[in-house]
Structure formats: C-alpha cells, structure tokens
Amino acid sequence: MLGKVLIVDDEESMCKLLEADLRLREFEPSWCISGQEAIQQLKQGSFDVVLTDLNMPGISGTELCEQIAANRADVPVIVMTAFGSLETAVAAIRAGAYDFVTKPIELEMLALTLTRAVKHRELQEKVKVLRDAVEQSRRFDEMLGESPVMQDLYDQLARIADSETSVLITGESGTGKELVARSIHGRSRRSEQPFVAVNCAALPENLLESELFGHAKGAFTDARDSRQGLFLQAEGGTLFLDEVGELPLSMQPKLLRALEENTIRPVGGDQEIEFDARLITATNRDLETAIEENRFRQDLLFRINVIQLQLPPLRSRGTDTLLLAQCFVDAFAARSSKEVTGISEAAAQKLLTYNWPGNVRELRNIIERAVALTRYDKLAVEDLADKIRDYRGSHMLIGGNDPDELVSLEEVERHYIQHVLKAAQGNKTLAAQILGLDRKTLYRKLQQYDETT
C-alpha cells in the first residue's frame, strides 16, 4: 500500500467514489462524513494523509486543518475546493494544509498529490528519527557519535582525563584533535585554570621560542618589554601544542629540556622559571617516520607520547556522518534564520558514500554551504558540492573480460592501498605493516595520489 488516507466529505457518495478509486491505486483509504468524526479517527488510528472537503457543516475543512496542524502536525492535509475558489484554498494553506486540489477532481492528479504528501510525511519521520538520534546519541562534551570507534574513544578519554600524564593525539586533519584536547582539560582537575593552544606550524621558527617560553626586555630589537610565554600563561592548566610534528629541529631539544625539568628560560633571560602545566600535543603526521627521516627527535616523542589517542577518520564512523550533518544543519539554519530542518534521503546517501578526506571539518563546510544555498526545507542532492554529488566509490571490476572495464595495475594498487588505510582507520604505520611497505614508501605513494586528484 502507498499510504493510509482518511477521506473527509459530508457527501457519502463522494467518499465512496474516492475510496474505490484510491483502493485501485494501492492506497489504503477510509472515510467519514464530518470534521468531528475525522478528529476522533485521528485520535484512534494512524493515517499518512488526510483528504478533506472545505465546505462542511459543523467543523469546516479550514477548521479541521487548524486542529490537525495543532495536534497532529505530522499528518499532511490536502483540501478539496471548488474550481475558482483560490482564496479559500489559500486560506486553507495558511491554516496548515499541505496542498489543495480543485473540483471536479482529476483522479490521476489527486493520486500524484497524495503520493507526494505520503512521501513528505515519510521524510518528516526520517528527519525526526535523525534529530532524536542526535539528541539521544552518546556524547563526550562537544563530541558526537554512536559508532564503535567513538565509543572506544569516549572510554579512553574518561579514563585519562583526570591524570597528569602527557597525551599525544594523532589522526588525520579535520578529525577534531583540539576538541578532544579541550574535553580532556574540561574533565580534569585543572579545568578551572587556563587552556592555552598554539599551532606549531603557524608560527615562524624565529618567533616560536619566544611564544612558548617568553622573552626578557631587550632580548631582541622589538622586545621593549618582557613577555610571559605560553607555558606560564597556562600555569595550573593545560598547554596544547597542535601540529607538534612541524616543530623545528632546533626547538625540539629546548622543548624536551623544559618538559624534563619543568622549567623554562625566557629568550634573553638568565634565570630558570618553574611552571605547572599539563602538556597535550597533536599531529596528523607519522612521527615514527619523521624520526627515521631525522625530522623529529625520538627522545622527545618518548616524552610526549606517554598516552596516545588515535582519532578515527570520518569515513570509518558509519552513520555518525548523518548525526553530525544533522547537528550542523540545525546550527547553521538557526544562525541564518532559515527553515531548514533536515536532509533528504538522496542527499543523505551521497553523504554516506563520500570518502571525506577532510573529515569532520570538511563535512561542516559542506553543510554550511548547502544550508546557505538551499531553497527547500530539506537539503537536496543539488545543494551539495559537485565533488560530493559526482563522487564514485572505490569499487572496481578486476575479474571481468571486457577490456574497456579493466583498469591498470597502478590503479588497482592505489585503490587497495586506500582500502587498507581505511580499514586501519587512518593509521599509516599499521597500514604499512599490512601492505608490507616501509612508511617512507607508503607516504610517497599517498603523496603521489594526492597530487593526481
């Protein structure tokens, strides 16, 4: 059956005519001859759509629309109005009707209108389920997700949050490393003290030491006053060094000494100053490979990597993608005062299919753009960026006989490496072990793939 339809008309013959026709079209119709009876049936049973006449004794079709909109807003109402009575139809729409049809009824057009209304209700239900899932899903502070990999992450965070141990957060760009660091700080006994974050890749080498350790007055040309560094600004709290893998080699022994001694010396200063700050670091690089390439000190890695948290890429989190997307829809719709309530089924499928190399940050950007551009109350496929709409999965035919369908050995290798990396949840060290490659070779191949896409 296409859907359950409640027909409301004070002419019994019209009700029977519509019932017979709609049953032939695979709807499940029932009928009644008054608005009051319709309200009772809606209380007692479930219907996908109501089809009502406007001019009825007692409760009119317009009043029925108002009551259904107030009490059963999930059920769309289609009104039947006499030909030429456009003002009456507009009044019904304002009262909450989904659509209208004019008499004499064109049965084919009525069936199409009812089908659209039923699909509209189904979509509304799916959006409601998704929004309920967002509200009810397990969270860890600002993090959202129900997938097994996120449950494991939440459990790890709960165990380590209140310790004093240094934490290294690894994962691809856009997976939310600073968000995790803030959650650790927020659940620690240092939560009332400062959380200070710095991106090591964002500062030139000649400024980074001064930024971290501070400087004395006159230490360099523009140092007119002494300045407290980030280690001291984070006193009693947490210092978060993002992109620690980009730290210049010349700075690494100075950072190691500060961590070993719990003291820092400002640039141009002659005294050691003690500090009390918990260190959390993050990187999207494989630091083991960086050590082999003499770009990172092994002893520093030992010091910062007491506990390692590997954040999962979005592509390994399943339907968490839709939970996050709905959360972003709600946020951006509210910010822009647009009546956008959810995501169409077709658009949701596209979001699930895409590989998300930019992870949650990329998803946020895509949803913000879609909400800004959409003309509908649900994000449609056409609202998504071209790369999402046109994306094709990594499945390929390798056992066929048609030469036009076969691919090169290089392409097979590329897809298999990406498949293994996905299965390893973005852990390049583990992926290299599975593939039987050294990390340098894997990184080189991945870099080549990025350059060709």
Secondary structure as a PSIPRED ss2 file (coil, helix, strand):
# PSIPRED VFORMAT (PSIPRED V4.0)

   1 M C   1.000  0.000  0.000
   2 L C   1.000  0.000  0.000
   3 G C   1.000  0.000  0.000
   4 K E   0.000  0.000  1.000
   5 V E   0.000  0.000  1.000
   6 L E   0.000  0.000  1.000
   7 I E   0.000  0.000  1.000
   8 V E   0.000  0.000  1.000
   9 D C   1.000  0.000  0.000
  10 D C   1.000  0.000  0.000
  11 E C   1.000  0.000  0.000
  12 E H   0.000  1.000  0.000
  13 S H   0.000  1.000  0.000
  14 M H   0.000  1.000  0.000
  15 C H   0.000  1.000  0.000
  16 K H   0.000  1.000  0.000
  17 L H   0.000  1.000  0.000
  18 L H   0.000  1.000  0.000
  19 E H   0.000  1.000  0.000
  20 A H   0.000  1.000  0.000
  21 D H   0.000  1.000  0.000
  22 L H   0.000  1.000  0.000
  23 R H   0.000  1.000  0.000
  24 L H   0.000  1.000  0.000
  25 R C   1.000  0.000  0.000
  26 E C   1.000  0.000  0.000
  27 F C   1.000  0.000  0.000
  28 E E   0.000  0.000  1.000
  29 P E   0.000  0.000  1.000
  30 S E   0.000  0.000  1.000
  31 W E   0.000  0.000  1.000
  32 C E   0.000  0.000  1.000
  33 I C   1.000  0.000  0.000
  34 S C   1.000  0.000  0.000
  35 G H   0.000  1.000  0.000
  36 Q H   0.000  1.000  0.000
  37 E H   0.000  1.000  0.000
  38 A H   0.000  1.000  0.000
  39 I H   0.000  1.000  0.000
  40 Q H   0.000  1.000  0.000
  41 Q H   0.000  1.000  0.000
  42 L H   0.000  1.000  0.000
  43 K H   0.000  1.000  0.000
  44 Q H   0.000  1.000  0.000
  45 G C   1.000  0.000  0.000
  46 S C   1.000  0.000  0.000
  47 F C   1.000  0.000  0.000
  48 D C   1.000  0.000  0.000
  49 V E   0.000  0.000  1.000
  50 V E   0.000  0.000  1.000
  51 L E   0.000  0.000  1.000
  52 T E   0.000  0.000  1.000
  53 D E   0.000  0.000  1.000
  54 L C   1.000  0.000  0.000
  55 N C   1.000  0.000  0.000
  56 M C   1.000  0.000  0.000
  57 P C   1.000  0.000  0.000
  58 G C   1.000  0.000  0.000
  59 I C   1.000  0.000  0.000
  60 S C   1.000  0.000  0.000
  61 G H   0.000  1.000  0.000
  62 T H   0.000  1.000  0.000
  63 E H   0.000  1.000  0.000
  64 L H   0.000  1.000  0.000
  65 C H   0.000  1.000  0.000
  66 E H   0.000  1.000  0.000
  67 Q H   0.000  1.000  0.000
  68 I H   0.000  1.000  0.000
  69 A H   0.000  1.000  0.000
  70 A H   0.000  1.000  0.000
  71 N H   0.000  1.000  0.000
  72 R C   1.000  0.000  0.000
  73 A C   1.000  0.000  0.000
  74 D C   1.000  0.000  0.000
  75 V C   1.000  0.000  0.000
  76 P C   1.000  0.000  0.000
  77 V E   0.000  0.000  1.000
  78 I E   0.000  0.000  1.000
  79 V E   0.000  0.000  1.000
  80 M E   0.000  0.000  1.000
  81 T E   0.000  0.000  1.000
  82 A E   0.000  0.000  1.000
  83 F C   1.000  0.000  0.000
  84 G C   1.000  0.000  0.000
  85 S C   1.000  0.000  0.000
  86 L H   0.000  1.000  0.000
  87 E H   0.000  1.000  0.000
  88 T H   0.000  1.000  0.000
  89 A H   0.000  1.000  0.000
  90 V H   0.000  1.000  0.000
  91 A H   0.000  1.000  0.000
  92 A H   0.000  1.000  0.000
  93 I H   0.000  1.000  0.000
  94 R H   0.000  1.000  0.000
  95 A C   1.000  0.000  0.000
  96 G C   1.000  0.000  0.000
  97 A C   1.000  0.000  0.000
  98 Y C   1.000  0.000  0.000
  99 D E   0.000  0.000  1.000
 100 F E   0.000  0.000  1.000
 101 V E   0.000  0.000  1.000
 102 T E   0.000  0.000  1.000
 103 K E   0.000  0.000  1.000
 104 P C   1.000  0.000  0.000
 105 I C   1.000  0.000  0.000
 106 E C   1.000  0.000  0.000
 107 L H   0.000  1.000  0.000
 108 E H   0.000  1.000  0.000
 109 M H   0.000  1.000  0.000
 110 L H   0.000  1.000  0.000
 111 A H   0.000  1.000  0.000
 112 L H   0.000  1.000  0.000
 113 T H   0.000  1.000  0.000
 114 L H   0.000  1.000  0.000
 115 T H   0.000  1.000  0.000
 116 R H   0.000  1.000  0.000
 117 A H   0.000  1.000  0.000
 118 V H   0.000  1.000  0.000
 119 K H   0.000  1.000  0.000
 120 H H   0.000  1.000  0.000
 121 R H   0.000  1.000  0.000
 122 E H   0.000  1.000  0.000
 123 L H   0.000  1.000  0.000
 124 Q H   0.000  1.000  0.000
 125 E H   0.000  1.000  0.000
 126 K H   0.000  1.000  0.000
 127 V H   0.000  1.000  0.000
 128 K H   0.000  1.000  0.000
 129 V H   0.000  1.000  0.000
 130 L H   0.000  1.000  0.000
 131 R H   0.000  1.000  0.000
 132 D H   0.000  1.000  0.000
 133 A H   0.000  1.000  0.000
 134 V H   0.000  1.000  0.000
 135 E H   0.000  1.000  0.000
 136 Q H   0.000  1.000  0.000
 137 S C   1.000  0.000  0.000
 138 R C   1.000  0.000  0.000
 139 R E   0.000  0.000  1.000
 140 F E   0.000  0.000  1.000
 141 D C   1.000  0.000  0.000
 142 E C   1.000  0.000  0.000
 143 M E   0.000  0.000  1.000
 144 L E   0.000  0.000  1.000
 145 G C   1.000  0.000  0.000
 146 E C   1.000  0.000  0.000
 147 S C   1.000  0.000  0.000
 148 P H   0.000  1.000  0.000
 149 V H   0.000  1.000  0.000
 150 M H   0.000  1.000  0.000
 151 Q H   0.000  1.000  0.000
 152 D H   0.000  1.000  0.000
 153 L H   0.000  1.000  0.000
 154 Y H   0.000  1.000  0.000
 155 D H   0.000  1.000  0.000
 156 Q H   0.000  1.000  0.000
 157 L H   0.000  1.000  0.000
 158 A H   0.000  1.000  0.000
 159 R H   0.000  1.000  0.000
 160 I H   0.000  1.000  0.000
 161 A C   1.000  0.000  0.000
 162 D C   1.000  0.000  0.000
 163 S C   1.000  0.000  0.000
 164 E C   1.000  0.000  0.000
 165 T C   1.000  0.000  0.000
 166 S C   1.000  0.000  0.000
 167 V E   0.000  0.000  1.000
 168 L E   0.000  0.000  1.000
 169 I E   0.000  0.000  1.000
 170 T E   0.000  0.000  1.000
 171 G C   1.000  0.000  0.000
 172 E C   1.000  0.000  0.000
 173 S C   1.000  0.000  0.000
 174 G C   1.000  0.000  0.000
 175 T C   1.000  0.000  0.000
 176 G C   1.000  0.000  0.000
 177 K H   0.000  1.000  0.000
 178 E H   0.000  1.000  0.000
 179 L H   0.000  1.000  0.000
 180 V H   0.000  1.000  0.000
 181 A H   0.000  1.000  0.000
 182 R H   0.000  1.000  0.000
 183 S H   0.000  1.000  0.000
 184 I H   0.000  1.000  0.000
 185 H H   0.000  1.000  0.000
 186 G H   0.000  1.000  0.000
 187 R C   1.000  0.000  0.000
 188 S C   1.000  0.000  0.000
 189 R C   1.000  0.000  0.000
 190 R C   1.000  0.000  0.000
 191 S C   1.000  0.000  0.000
 192 E C   1.000  0.000  0.000
 193 Q C   1.000  0.000  0.000
 194 P C   1.000  0.000  0.000
 195 F E   0.000  0.000  1.000
 196 V E   0.000  0.000  1.000
 197 A E   0.000  0.000  1.000
 198 V E   0.000  0.000  1.000
 199 N E   0.000  0.000  1.000
 200 C C   1.000  0.000  0.000
 201 A C   1.000  0.000  0.000
 202 A C   1.000  0.000  0.000
 203 L C   1.000  0.000  0.000
 204 P C   1.000  0.000  0.000
 205 E H   0.000  1.000  0.000
 206 N H   0.000  1.000  0.000
 207 L H   0.000  1.000  0.000
 208 L H   0.000  1.000  0.000
 209 E H   0.000  1.000  0.000
 210 S H   0.000  1.000  0.000
 211 E H   0.000  1.000  0.000
 212 L H   0.000  1.000  0.000
 213 F H   0.000  1.000  0.000
 214 G E   0.000  0.000  1.000
 215 H E   0.000  0.000  1.000
 216 A C   1.000  0.000  0.000
 217 K C   1.000  0.000  0.000
 218 G C   1.000  0.000  0.000
 219 A C   1.000  0.000  0.000
 220 F C   1.000  0.000  0.000
 221 T C   1.000  0.000  0.000
 222 D C   1.000  0.000  0.000
 223 A C   1.000  0.000  0.000
 224 R C   1.000  0.000  0.000
 225 D C   1.000  0.000  0.000
 226 S C   1.000  0.000  0.000
 227 R E   0.000  0.000  1.000
 228 Q E   0.000  0.000  1.000
 229 G C   1.000  0.000  0.000
 230 L H   0.000  1.000  0.000
 231 F H   0.000  1.000  0.000
 232 L H   0.000  1.000  0.000
 233 Q H   0.000  1.000  0.000
 234 A C   1.000  0.000  0.000
 235 E C   1.000  0.000  0.000
 236 G C   1.000  0.000  0.000
 237 G C   1.000  0.000  0.000
 238 T E   0.000  0.000  1.000
 239 L E   0.000  0.000  1.000
 240 F E   0.000  0.000  1.000
 241 L E   0.000  0.000  1.000
 242 D E   0.000  0.000  1.000
 243 E C   1.000  0.000  0.000
 244 V H   0.000  1.000  0.000
 245 G H   0.000  1.000  0.000
 246 E H   0.000  1.000  0.000
 247 L C   1.000  0.000  0.000
 248 P C   1.000  0.000  0.000
 249 L C   1.000  0.000  0.000
 250 S C   1.000  0.000  0.000
 251 M C   1.000  0.000  0.000
 252 Q H   0.000  1.000  0.000
 253 P H   0.000  1.000  0.000
 254 K H   0.000  1.000  0.000
 255 L H   0.000  1.000  0.000
 256 L H   0.000  1.000  0.000
 257 R H   0.000  1.000  0.000
 258 A H   0.000  1.000  0.000
 259 L H   0.000  1.000  0.000
 260 E H   0.000  1.000  0.000
 261 E H   0.000  1.000  0.000
 262 N C   1.000  0.000  0.000
 263 T E   0.000  0.000  1.000
 264 I E   0.000  0.000  1.000
 265 R C   1.000  0.000  0.000
 266 P C   1.000  0.000  0.000
 267 V E   0.000  0.000  1.000
 268 G C   1.000  0.000  0.000
 269 G C   1.000  0.000  0.000
 270 D C   1.000  0.000  0.000
 271 Q C   1.000  0.000  0.000
 272 E C   1.000  0.000  0.000
 273 I E   0.000  0.000  1.000
 274 E E   0.000  0.000  1.000
 275 F C   1.000  0.000  0.000
 276 D C   1.000  0.000  0.000
 277 A C   1.000  0.000  0.000
 278 R E   0.000  0.000  1.000
 279 L E   0.000  0.000  1.000
 280 I E   0.000  0.000  1.000
 281 T E   0.000  0.000  1.000
 282 A E   0.000  0.000  1.000
 283 T E   0.000  0.000  1.000
 284 N C   1.000  0.000  0.000
 285 R C   1.000  0.000  0.000
 286 D C   1.000  0.000  0.000
 287 L H   0.000  1.000  0.000
 288 E H   0.000  1.000  0.000
 289 T H   0.000  1.000  0.000
 290 A H   0.000  1.000  0.000
 291 I H   0.000  1.000  0.000
 292 E H   0.000  1.000  0.000
 293 E C   1.000  0.000  0.000
 294 N C   1.000  0.000  0.000
 295 R C   1.000  0.000  0.000
 296 F C   1.000  0.000  0.000
 297 R C   1.000  0.000  0.000
 298 Q H   0.000  1.000  0.000
 299 D H   0.000  1.000  0.000
 300 L H   0.000  1.000  0.000
 301 L H   0.000  1.000  0.000
 302 F H   0.000  1.000  0.000
 303 R H   0.000  1.000  0.000
 304 I H   0.000  1.000  0.000
 305 N C   1.000  0.000  0.000
 306 V C   1.000  0.000  0.000
 307 I E   0.000  0.000  1.000
 308 Q E   0.000  0.000  1.000
 309 L E   0.000  0.000  1.000
 310 Q E   0.000  0.000  1.000
 311 L C   1.000  0.000  0.000
 312 P C   1.000  0.000  0.000
 313 P C   1.000  0.000  0.000
 314 L H   0.000  1.000  0.000
 315 R H   0.000  1.000  0.000
 316 S H   0.000  1.000  0.000
 317 R C   1.000  0.000  0.000
 318 G C   1.000  0.000  0.000
 319 T C   1.000  0.000  0.000
 320 D H   0.000  1.000  0.000
 321 T H   0.000  1.000  0.000
 322 L H   0.000  1.000  0.000
 323 L H   0.000  1.000  0.000
 324 L H   0.000  1.000  0.000
 325 A H   0.000  1.000  0.000
 326 Q H   0.000  1.000  0.000
 327 C H   0.000  1.000  0.000
 328 F H   0.000  1.000  0.000
 329 V H   0.000  1.000  0.000
 330 D H   0.000  1.000  0.000
 331 A H   0.000  1.000  0.000
 332 F H   0.000  1.000  0.000
 333 A H   0.000  1.000  0.000
 334 A H   0.000  1.000  0.000
 335 R H   0.000  1.000  0.000
 336 S H   0.000  1.000  0.000
 337 S C   1.000  0.000  0.000
 338 K C   1.000  0.000  0.000
 339 E C   1.000  0.000  0.000
 340 V C   1.000  0.000  0.000
 341 T C   1.000  0.000  0.000
 342 G E   0.000  0.000  1.000
 343 I E   0.000  0.000  1.000
 344 S C   1.000  0.000  0.000
 345 E H   0.000  1.000  0.000
 346 A H   0.000  1.000  0.000
 347 A H   0.000  1.000  0.000
 348 A H   0.000  1.000  0.000
 349 Q H   0.000  1.000  0.000
 350 K H   0.000  1.000  0.000
 351 L H   0.000  1.000  0.000
 352 L H   0.000  1.000  0.000
 353 T H   0.000  1.000  0.000
 354 Y C   1.000  0.000  0.000
 355 N C   1.000  0.000  0.000
 356 W C   1.000  0.000  0.000
 357 P C   1.000  0.000  0.000
 358 G C   1.000  0.000  0.000
 359 N H   0.000  1.000  0.000
 360 V H   0.000  1.000  0.000
 361 R H   0.000  1.000  0.000
 362 E H   0.000  1.000  0.000
 363 L H   0.000  1.000  0.000
 364 R H   0.000  1.000  0.000
 365 N H   0.000  1.000  0.000
 366 I H   0.000  1.000  0.000
 367 I H   0.000  1.000  0.000
 368 E H   0.000  1.000  0.000
 369 R H   0.000  1.000  0.000
 370 A H   0.000  1.000  0.000
 371 V H   0.000  1.000  0.000
 372 A H   0.000  1.000  0.000
 373 L H   0.000  1.000  0.000
 374 T C   1.000  0.000  0.000
 375 R C   1.000  0.000  0.000
 376 Y C   1.000  0.000  0.000
 377 D C   1.000  0.000  0.000
 378 K E   0.000  0.000  1.000
 379 L E   0.000  0.000  1.000
 380 A C   1.000  0.000  0.000
 381 V H   0.000  1.000  0.000
 382 E H   0.000  1.000  0.000
 383 D H   0.000  1.000  0.000
 384 L C   1.000  0.000  0.000
 385 A C   1.000  0.000  0.000
 386 D H   0.000  1.000  0.000
 387 K H   0.000  1.000  0.000
 388 I H   0.000  1.000  0.000
 389 R H   0.000  1.000  0.000
 390 D C   1.000  0.000  0.000
 391 Y C   1.000  0.000  0.000
 392 R C   1.000  0.000  0.000
 393 G C   1.000  0.000  0.000
 394 S C   1.000  0.000  0.000
 395 H C   1.000  0.000  0.000
 396 M C   1.000  0.000  0.000
 397 L C   1.000  0.000  0.000
 398 I C   1.000  0.000  0.000
 399 G C   1.000  0.000  0.000
 400 G C   1.000  0.000  0.000
 401 N C   1.000  0.000  0.000
 402 D C   1.000  0.000  0.000
 403 P H   0.000  1.000  0.000
 404 D H   0.000  1.000  0.000
 405 E H   0.000  1.000  0.000
 406 L C   1.000  0.000  0.000
 407 V C   1.000  0.000  0.000
 408 S C   1.000  0.000  0.000
 409 L H   0.000  1.000  0.000
 410 E H   0.000  1.000  0.000
 411 E H   0.000  1.000  0.000
 412 V H   0.000  1.000  0.000
 413 E H   0.000  1.000  0.000
 414 R H   0.000  1.000  0.000
 415 H H   0.000  1.000  0.000
 416 Y H   0.000  1.000  0.000
 417 I H   0.000  1.000  0.000
 418 Q H   0.000  1.000  0.000
 419 H H   0.000  1.000  0.000
 420 V H   0.000  1.000  0.000
 421 L H   0.000  1.000  0.000
 422 K H   0.000  1.000  0.000
 423 A H   0.000  1.000  0.000
 424 A C   1.000  0.000  0.000
 425 Q C   1.000  0.000  0.000
 426 G C   1.000  0.000  0.000
 427 N C   1.000  0.000  0.000
 428 K H   0.000  1.000  0.000
 429 T H   0.000  1.000  0.000
 430 L H   0.000  1.000  0.000
 431 A H   0.000  1.000  0.000
 432 A H   0.000  1.000  0.000
 433 Q H   0.000  1.000  0.000
 434 I H   0.000  1.000  0.000
 435 L H   0.000  1.000  0.000
 436 G C   1.000  0.000  0.000
 437 L C   1.000  0.000  0.000
 438 D C   1.000  0.000  0.000
 439 R H   0.000  1.000  0.000
 440 K H   0.000  1.000  0.000
 441 T H   0.000  1.000  0.000
 442 L H   0.000  1.000  0.000
 443 Y H   0.000  1.000  0.000
 444 R H   0.000  1.000  0.000
 445 K H   0.000  1.000  0.000
 446 L H   0.000  1.000  0.000
 447 Q H   0.000  1.000  0.000
 448 Q H   0.000  1.000  0.000
 449 Y H   0.000  1.000  0.000
 450 D H   0.000  1.000  0.000
 451 E H   0.000  1.000  0.000
 452 T H   0.000  1.000  0.000
 453 T C   1.000  0.000  0.000
